[in-house]
Amino acid sequence: MRVALCQIPVSSQPAVNLERVRSALDQAAAQDASLAVFPEATQIRFGCDPRPVAAPPDGPFGAALAAAARAAGVAVVAGIFEPAPGNRVFNTAVAFGPSGELVAAYRKLHLYDALGQRESDLVAPGSEPVLAKLGGLCAGLQICYDLRFPELTRLLVGRGAELIVLPAAWGAGLFKEDHWITLARARAIENTVWVAAAGQVPDPDEPPTRAPTGIGRSVLIDPLGTVRLDLGPYPGVAVADVDTGFTARVRAMLPSLEHRRPDVLGDGAARPCGLAPGPGASARADARLSAPAGQRPGPRPTPGSARQRRRDHGTGSGTGPGGRLAAGRPDGRTARRGGVPAAGRAGAAGHDDPDLVLGGDEACPLVLQSGFPGELHGPGDVRVDTQGSRVRGVLRDTSAVRAGPIRDGLIREWSLAGQVAADVAGDVVAVSVGPVRRQARG
């Protein structure tokens, strides 16, 4: 399949942009292209309010794109804006077949609220990845800033994408052009997939703006990361082959997609940042989680650790006999806050019943976030410091644990109960608990 990268300047006038699309499509058709990829926001340049011209894919601008695709006999992917709730728009890539039929519409998932820009002020995010059959290939659609999120490309390739099609209006700035090329090559290499990325170039007839109006550098990259096309900084149309036979040869030689380990890595969120369990710790945690709640062994203490010393000598601030914090009450409600330092108690008065309980039939990781000051305390020498995502101590299985207050009093206290496991590495643990549920107040 032959793909054309159509690197055009984008005007504040949609009619001007349509003429540029038609001219580029004529050039693409003359070079036997099956698919022509245009920039993000082909309809109207960034820096203009897109809301007055926003319309569904079958609106005036979309209908004109469809007619241009039909006249040229070339499939088209280009950027438009659709109306969205809340007086915003969707940043959309529409795909039309060579007969002018609407094949797909993808709404940008990741909004460019970075490097001084606030795309979300006017743009609402999409909610679904999209694949489309274009030029006989399965193409996964992305838009500009999506390139910085490798999980999207991996998902699309996992669903069968043979080509990633990416309209863009990449902003200029320090290292930005390097990022563009590096990220596009990375997405191709790590997924052994073709990437066709078409960018804008600034329109010399328009006044300067801080909004992203493109750097050019539209590229076609093969599954080994070789840049087959690079249009540089000026307007132009270039065409090259996307060879799925080459993809097959690369994947036979470099079967990295077959070597993935979802059984180990899952979704990449198995344990909080900075926790490095020792040998066998993950297996021990898995065994505890799979065992019935009443039969789970506690985490094995690390020899020489502070926790082991407290267990051996029965020392520790605020602990009960044998160095343990006071256990949960017989009725199963939350353990009392023995030994919680003053900083952990601030704002907790008058909130003896927790609002949230974690626990249930399906285990999930407990994610500790910075900005949640306080400590978790409970039976079994428990101390989990939630400031800065640090975790210390050991959680006993099926124990109930009380947390200190959370900033601004939004949630004063919460608890953990059931399905608790800890991967031990010295005095550091990774905690897994059951799903969150709201606890009714009696």
Backbone torsions as a table, in degrees:
resi	resn	phi	psi	omega
1	MET	NA	137.2	179.7
2	ARG	-102.2	130.4	-177.8
3	VAL	-117.9	138.7	178.2
4	ALA	-107.5	130.9	170.6
5	LEU	-96.3	118.3	-175.2
6	CYS	-108.6	95.0	-175.3
7	GLN	-94.6	101.3	-175.1
8	ILE	-120.3	153.8	166.6
9	PRO	-74.5	147.5	-177.9
10	VAL	-114.3	127.8	-175.4
11	SER	-94.1	167.5	171.5
12	SER	-78.6	-4.6	-178.7
13	GLN	-110.2	111.3	-179.3
14	PRO	-55.3	-34.1	-179.4
15	ALA	-64.3	-38.3	177.1
16	VAL	-63.7	-42.2	-178.9
17	ASN	-65.4	-35.5	177.3
18	LEU	-64.0	-39.1	177.5
19	GLU	-63.8	-38.4	178.7
20	ARG	-68.0	-35.4	176.4
21	VAL	-64.2	-46.4	-178.5
22	ARG	-61.7	-42.3	179.4
23	SER	-63.6	-43.9	179.6
24	ALA	-65.5	-37.0	179.1
25	LEU	-66.0	-35.9	175.7
26	ASP	-61.1	-41.8	178.7
27	GLN	-66.7	-39.7	179.8
28	ALA	-64.9	-43.5	-179.8
29	ALA	-64.5	-36.9	179.5
30	ALA	-64.8	-20.7	178.8
31	GLN	-105.6	20.0	173.9
32	ASP	62.5	33.3	176.8
33	ALA	-72.8	141.8	173.1
34	SER	-94.5	-25.3	-177.4
35	LEU	-138.5	135.0	175.6
36	ALA	-118.7	126.5	-178.2
37	VAL	-108.6	124.1	179.8
38	PHE	-109.0	169.7	-175.2
39	PRO	-71.9	166.2	165.6
40	GLU	-57.9	146.1	176.1
41	ALA	54.7	40.1	174.9
42	THR	-58.7	-27.5	-175.9
43	GLN	-65.8	-44.9	-177.0
44	ILE	-157.6	141.5	-173.5
45	ARG	-68.5	151.9	171.7
46	PHE	-66.3	149.4	-172.4
47	GLY	101.6	-16.4	172.0
48	CYS	-101.5	154.8	174.7
49	ASP	-75.2	115.1	-176.8
50	PRO	-80.7	-10.5	-172.4
51	ARG	-63.2	-38.5	179.9
52	PRO	-63.5	-25.8	-177.6
53	VAL	-104.7	-3.4	-177.9
54	ALA	-63.0	137.6	-178.9
55	ALA	-158.8	159.7	176.2
56	PRO	-62.1	167.5	179.6
57	PRO	-56.6	-25.1	177.7
58	ASP	-94.7	12.8	176.2
59	GLY	-74.0	-172.7	-173.6
60	PRO	-56.0	-48.0	-177.6
61	PHE	-69.8	-43.8	178.3
62	GLY	-61.7	-40.4	178.9
63	ALA	-63.7	-37.1	178.0
64	ALA	-68.4	-37.8	174.8
65	LEU	-62.3	-42.3	179.4
66	ALA	-61.2	-42.4	179.7
67	ALA	-65.5	-38.1	179.1
68	ALA	-66.8	-40.5	177.1
69	ALA	-62.1	-42.8	-179.5
70	ARG	-64.8	-42.4	-178.9
71	ALA	-65.4	-36.0	-178.7
72	ALA	-87.2	-18.3	-175.4
73	GLY	69.7	31.5	-176.5
74	VAL	-129.5	134.1	173.9
75	ALA	-67.4	148.2	-173.5
76	VAL	-131.5	137.3	165.8
77	VAL	-123.1	127.3	-177.4
78	ALA	-152.0	160.4	-176.7
79	GLY	-94.2	131.8	174.9
80	ILE	-132.6	179.2	174.1
81	PHE	-122.3	134.9	176.3
82	GLU	-112.7	150.5	174.5
83	PRO	-63.1	143.0	178.7
84	ALA	-133.3	160.8	177.6
85	PRO	-61.5	158.8	175.3
86	GLY	73.8	27.1	178.7
87	ASN	60.3	35.3	175.2
88	ARG	-121.3	-175.6	179.8
89	VAL	-129.7	162.4	166.6
90	PHE	-96.9	137.6	172.8
91	ASN	-89.7	106.7	-165.3
92	THR	-120.2	139.6	168.1
93	ALA	-103.2	118.9	178.1
94	VAL	-100.8	145.3	178.2
95	ALA	-123.4	123.6	176.9
96	PHE	-115.5	139.8	177.0
97	GLY	-76.4	174.1	-177.6
98	PRO	-67.7	-11.9	174.6
99	SER	-99.7	6.3	177.4
100	GLY	89.1	3.6	-179.5
101	GLU	-77.7	143.9	175.8
102	LEU	-74.6	121.0	-177.9
103	VAL	-97.2	-39.9	-176.3
104	ALA	-163.8	159.5	172.2
105	ALA	-140.9	121.3	-178.2
106	TYR	-113.7	127.0	177.5
107	ARG	-98.4	127.5	-173.7
108	LYS	-52.9	127.6	-177.3
109	LEU	-82.4	-43.0	-172.4
110	HIS	-105.9	117.0	-175.9
111	LEU	-92.8	143.6	-170.9
112	TYR	-83.5	74.7	173.8
113	ASP	-101.1	69.7	-172.6
114	ALA	-156.3	157.9	173.7
115	LEU	51.3	43.2	175.0
116	GLY	85.4	-0.6	179.8
117	GLN	-104.4	152.9	178.5
118	ARG	-135.0	72.9	-178.7
119	GLU	-59.3	-33.5	-175.4
120	SER	-68.4	-11.7	175.2
121	ASP	-61.3	-34.1	-178.1
122	LEU	-117.0	-15.6	-171.9
123	VAL	-117.3	134.6	174.7
124	ALA	-95.3	144.7	-178.8
125	PRO	-77.1	150.6	171.1
126	GLY	-77.1	-178.6	-175.4
127	SER	-138.8	1.6	-175.2
128	GLU	-139.9	131.2	166.8
129	PRO	-65.8	153.1	-174.7
130	VAL	-136.8	134.0	169.4
131	LEU	-119.3	152.2	-178.7
132	ALA	-147.2	148.6	175.3
133	LYS	-86.3	114.2	-176.9
134	LEU	-135.0	125.9	178.9
135	GLY	60.1	27.2	-180.0
136	GLY	84.4	0.1	179.5
137	LEU	-115.5	156.3	172.2
138	CYS	-85.7	116.9	-176.0
139	ALA	-112.7	133.9	173.3
140	GLY	-97.6	130.5	-174.1
141	LEU	-97.4	137.4	173.3
142	GLN	-140.8	167.7	177.1
143	ILE	-136.7	118.6	165.7
144	CYS	44.6	-102.0	-173.8
145	TYR	-58.3	-21.9	174.8
146	ASP	-55.2	-25.9	-177.1
147	LEU	-60.2	-25.7	-178.3
148	ARG	-80.3	1.6	-175.6
149	PHE	-119.7	91.1	-171.4
150	PRO	-62.7	-24.4	-178.0
151	GLU	-64.2	-27.6	178.8
152	LEU	-68.8	-46.5	178.0
153	THR	-61.7	-42.0	-179.6
154	ARG	-62.8	-40.4	177.8
155	LEU	-62.7	-45.0	-178.6
156	LEU	-63.9	-42.5	178.3
157	VAL	-65.7	-38.7	177.1
158	GLY	-62.0	-26.5	178.3
159	ARG	-92.7	5.5	172.6
160	GLY	111.7	5.8	-179.6
161	ALA	-63.5	128.3	174.7
162	GLU	-98.9	-14.8	-177.8
163	LEU	-147.3	132.7	172.5
164	ILE	-97.8	123.1	-179.1
165	VAL	-109.0	123.1	-169.6
166	LEU	-136.3	94.1	169.3
167	PRO	-69.5	144.2	-175.4
168	ALA	-150.0	160.2	167.6
169	ALA	-136.2	63.9	-171.6
170	TRP	-61.4	128.7	-177.6
171	GLY	-74.6	147.9	175.4
172	ALA	-77.2	156.7	178.2
173	GLY	156.0	171.5	-177.5
174	LEU	-57.8	122.7	179.1
175	PHE	68.4	-2.4	-174.8
176	LYS	-63.7	-41.0	179.6
177	GLU	-65.4	-38.4	175.4
178	ASP	-62.4	-41.4	178.0
179	HIS	-60.1	-44.7	-177.7
180	TRP	-56.0	-52.3	-177.8
181	ILE	-68.7	-43.6	-178.7
182	THR	-61.6	-46.0	-178.4
183	LEU	-67.7	-40.8	179.2
184	ALA	-63.0	-42.4	177.4
185	ARG	-66.0	-40.5	-179.9
186	ALA	-61.3	-44.2	-179.3
187	ARG	-62.1	-37.1	178.5
188	ALA	-68.5	-45.4	-175.1
189	ILE	-67.7	-49.0	-172.4
190	GLU	-70.9	-17.7	179.2
191	ASN	-114.1	3.3	-175.5
192	THR	41.6	59.8	-175.0
193	VAL	-140.0	154.2	174.3
194	TRP	-76.1	143.8	176.4
195	VAL	-128.1	123.2	174.8
196	ALA	-115.5	108.2	-174.9
197	ALA	-120.9	119.3	-177.1
198	ALA	-112.5	125.9	-178.3
199	GLY	-114.3	162.5	171.8
200	GLN	-78.7	162.8	160.6
201	VAL	-122.2	152.0	-179.7
202	PRO	-60.0	144.8	178.2
203	ASP	-87.3	117.0	-178.0
204	PRO	-66.8	-15.9	179.7
205	ASP	-87.1	-1.7	-178.9
206	GLU	-107.8	151.4	177.8
207	PRO	-68.0	154.0	178.6
208	PRO	-60.9	151.4	179.0
209	THR	-148.4	153.9	173.8
210	ARG	-79.2	-11.9	-180.0
211	ALA	-68.3	152.8	-180.0
212	PRO	-70.5	116.1	179.0
213	THR	-120.6	17.6	169.4
214	GLY	96.9	157.4	175.2
215	ILE	-123.7	4.1	-171.2
216	GLY	75.1	-134.1	177.8
217	ARG	56.4	36.4	172.4
218	SER	-60.5	136.1	-172.7
219	VAL	-136.4	147.5	166.2
220	LEU	-116.6	123.5	-174.0
221	ILE	-124.2	135.5	-177.8
222	ASP	-89.8	174.0	-174.5
223	PRO	-65.5	-11.9	172.9
224	LEU	-94.4	-0.5	179.0
225	GLY	91.1	5.7	177.2
226	THR	-74.0	132.4	178.3
227	VAL	-82.9	106.4	-178.0
228	ARG	-80.5	-33.5	176.3
229	LEU	-135.2	142.0	171.9
230	ASP	-148.1	113.7	-172.6
231	LEU	-85.9	-0.5	177.7
232	GLY	66.4	-154.4	-170.9
233	PRO	-96.2	4.5	-172.6
234	TYR	-116.9	159.9	177.7
235	PRO	-60.0	148.9	178.0
236	GLY	172.4	170.6	176.3
237	VAL	-130.7	129.6	177.8
238	ALA	-134.8	146.9	-174.2
239	VAL	-129.6	139.3	175.1
240	ALA	-151.7	167.7	-178.0
241	ASP	-85.9	140.3	166.7
242	VAL	-104.1	111.9	-170.3
243	ASP	-107.0	105.5	179.6
244	THR	-71.2	-21.9	173.5
245	GLY	-65.1	-37.1	175.7
246	PHE	-64.8	-39.8	176.7
247	THR	-57.8	-44.4	-179.0
248	ALA	-63.4	-39.5	179.8
249	ARG	-66.7	-40.9	179.1
250	VAL	-63.6	-44.6	-177.1
251	ARG	-70.0	-27.4	174.9
252	ALA	-70.5	-36.5	-179.8
253	MET	-80.9	-34.3	-175.1
254	LEU	-131.1	76.4	-173.5
255	PRO	-82.2	50.5	-174.8
256	SER	-63.0	-32.1	178.7
257	LEU	-64.3	-31.0	178.6
258	GLU	-76.8	-15.9	-175.8
259	HIS	-96.5	8.4	178.0
260	ARG	-64.0	153.9	-178.6
261	ARG	-124.0	65.9	177.2
262	PRO	-63.4	-21.8	177.6
263	ASP	-65.7	-26.6	178.8
264	VAL	-100.3	-47.7	-172.1
265	LEU	-85.2	-28.8	-178.7
266	GLY	54.8	-128.6	179.9
267	ASP	-92.8	10.6	178.2
268	GLY	83.3	6.7	-176.9
269	ALA	-119.7	38.1	-173.2
270	ALA	-69.2	-34.8	-179.4
271	ARG	-149.3	151.7	-178.6
272	PRO	-59.6	155.8	-177.8
273	CYS	-56.9	138.1	173.3
274	GLY	91.6	-5.2	-179.0
275	LEU	-96.8	116.3	-178.1
276	ALA	-118.3	95.1	-176.7
277	PRO	-66.9	151.7	177.2
278	GLY	-75.3	176.8	-179.1
279	PRO	-55.5	132.6	176.7
280	GLY	81.0	-3.7	-175.4
281	ALA	-65.9	-40.9	-179.1
282	SER	-64.5	-40.0	179.4
283	ALA	-64.4	-39.0	178.8
284	ARG	-64.1	-41.6	179.1
285	ALA	-64.1	-42.5	179.8
286	ASP	-61.0	-41.1	179.7
287	ALA	-63.6	-40.1	179.8
288	ARG	-66.7	-39.0	-177.5
289	LEU	-71.1	-32.1	-177.8
290	SER	-82.1	-18.3	-179.9
291	ALA	-76.6	153.7	173.4
292	PRO	-56.8	150.1	-171.7
293	ALA	-55.5	-38.9	-176.6
294	GLY	-79.9	-5.0	-175.2
295	GLN	-115.4	7.9	-176.6
296	ARG	-77.2	128.1	175.8
297	PRO	-71.7	151.1	175.1
298	GLY	-74.1	162.5	178.6
299	PRO	-62.4	144.1	-179.3
300	ARG	-78.0	127.4	179.5
301	PRO	-69.5	144.4	177.0
302	THR	-81.5	127.4	-179.8
303	PRO	-56.9	135.2	177.3
304	GLY	83.4	-2.8	-177.8
305	SER	-77.1	161.3	178.0
306	ALA	-60.6	-36.1	179.2
307	ARG	-65.4	-40.8	178.8
308	GLN	-65.7	-40.1	179.5
309	ARG	-63.8	-38.9	178.6
310	ARG	-65.6	-38.1	178.9
311	ARG	-65.1	-42.1	-176.9
312	ASP	-67.8	-39.2	-170.6
313	HIS	-106.8	-4.3	176.2
314	GLY	66.2	35.7	179.7
315	THR	-112.9	164.2	177.2
316	GLY	138.6	137.9	-176.9
317	SER	-66.0	130.8	173.4
318	GLY	72.4	22.2	-176.8
319	THR	-101.5	163.9	175.5
320	GLY	-94.7	-162.7	-178.4
321	PRO	-57.5	139.7	177.6
322	GLY	74.1	15.0	176.6
323	GLY	83.4	9.4	-178.3
324	ARG	-94.8	148.8	169.0
325	LEU	-71.8	158.2	-177.8
326	ALA	-57.7	137.5	-175.3
327	ALA	-78.9	170.3	177.8
328	GLY	-65.2	159.1	-177.7
329	ARG	-72.8	159.6	-177.6
330	PRO	-59.4	-27.5	-178.4
331	ASP	-80.4	3.5	175.9
332	GLY	85.4	2.3	-179.1
333	ARG	-79.4	-179.2	-166.9
334	THR	-65.3	144.8	176.3
335	ALA	-65.0	150.4	179.4
336	ARG	-76.4	164.9	-169.8
337	ARG	-89.6	49.7	178.7
338	GLY	-61.2	127.8	173.7
339	GLY	80.1	5.5	178.6
340	VAL	-70.5	125.4	-179.6
341	PRO	-65.8	161.5	-176.0
342	ALA	-56.8	-37.9	-179.0
343	ALA	-63.0	-30.1	179.9
344	GLY	-81.5	-16.3	-177.5
345	ARG	-93.3	-10.6	-171.9
346	ALA	-57.2	129.1	175.7
347	GLY	79.2	4.0	-175.4
348	ALA	-91.6	-12.4	-175.9
349	ALA	-60.7	140.1	177.3
350	GLY	83.8	7.2	-179.1
351	HIS	-129.7	64.2	-174.9
352	ASP	-76.3	-21.5	179.2
353	ASP	-101.2	127.4	-179.6
354	PRO	-70.2	151.7	177.1
355	ASP	-88.8	-29.9	-175.6
356	LEU	-121.6	140.0	173.9
357	VAL	-124.6	132.7	174.7
358	LEU	-104.9	130.4	-179.5
359	GLY	156.7	157.5	178.8
360	GLY	154.6	-159.7	-172.5
361	ASP	-85.0	-25.8	-174.4
362	GLU	-112.3	119.7	-177.7
363	ALA	-72.6	146.2	175.0
364	CYS	-150.7	157.5	-177.9
365	PRO	-72.9	146.3	170.0
366	LEU	-88.8	117.2	-179.1
367	VAL	-96.2	119.3	178.8
368	LEU	-96.6	126.2	-175.1
369	GLN	-113.3	142.6	173.9
370	SER	-65.3	151.3	-175.7
371	GLY	92.3	-1.4	174.2
372	PHE	-109.1	80.5	-175.2
373	PRO	-69.8	160.0	178.8
374	GLY	119.2	-177.3	180.0
375	GLU	-138.0	150.2	170.4
376	LEU	-91.8	134.3	178.8
377	HIS	-133.8	148.0	178.4
378	GLY	-177.7	-166.5	-177.0
379	PRO	-68.0	152.4	174.4
380	GLY	84.8	38.6	178.7
381	ASP	56.4	45.2	-176.5
382	VAL	-83.8	129.0	166.5
383	ARG	-148.5	112.2	178.0
384	VAL	-117.7	109.8	-176.7
385	ASP	-88.6	114.2	-176.0
386	THR	-91.6	4.1	176.9
387	GLN	-84.7	121.3	178.4
388	GLY	73.8	21.7	176.8
389	SER	62.6	23.2	176.4
390	ARG	-87.3	146.6	179.7
391	VAL	-131.3	128.0	179.3
392	ARG	-134.8	144.3	174.5
393	GLY	101.0	-162.3	-176.0
394	VAL	-136.6	135.4	172.1
395	LEU	-100.0	124.1	175.3
396	ARG	-73.6	142.5	179.8
397	ASP	-63.3	148.4	-179.2
398	THR	57.0	18.5	178.2
399	SER	-83.3	156.8	174.2
400	ALA	-103.4	134.8	-172.3
401	VAL	-131.3	136.5	178.6
402	ARG	-100.4	134.6	177.1
403	ALA	-100.9	152.1	173.1
404	GLY	-70.7	178.3	-174.9
405	PRO	-68.7	155.2	176.0
406	ILE	-108.1	144.4	-169.7
407	ARG	-48.4	144.9	176.4
408	ASP	65.3	10.1	174.8
409	GLY	69.9	17.5	-178.7
410	LEU	-67.3	-43.6	171.4
411	ILE	-131.4	116.0	-174.2
412	ARG	-75.4	-48.5	-176.4
413	GLU	-147.1	153.7	174.2
414	TRP	-147.1	177.0	-176.7
415	SER	-143.2	160.2	171.7
416	LEU	-112.9	140.1	178.1
417	ALA	-151.7	124.6	173.3
418	GLY	77.8	158.0	175.3
419	GLN	52.2	39.3	-176.5
420	VAL	-103.1	133.9	174.5
421	ALA	-141.0	159.9	-179.1
422	ALA	-140.2	128.8	172.2
423	ASP	-89.5	124.5	-171.3
424	VAL	-100.5	131.6	170.2
425	ALA	-140.5	94.3	-172.2
426	GLY	66.9	-125.2	178.3
427	ASP	-97.2	11.9	-176.2
428	VAL	-109.5	137.5	-179.8
429	VAL	-131.0	150.8	168.4
430	ALA	-106.6	130.0	-169.9
431	VAL	-106.8	134.6	171.5
432	SER	-122.1	139.4	179.4
433	VAL	-139.1	173.8	176.4
434	GLY	-76.5	177.9	-176.2
435	PRO	-66.4	156.2	-179.8
436	VAL	-75.6	140.1	171.1
437	ARG	-140.7	152.5	177.8
438	ARG	-79.9	128.6	178.6
439	GLN	-92.3	123.7	179.2
440	ALA	-70.3	142.6	176.1
441	ARG	-89.1	136.6	-178.7
442	GLY	-93.3	NA	NA
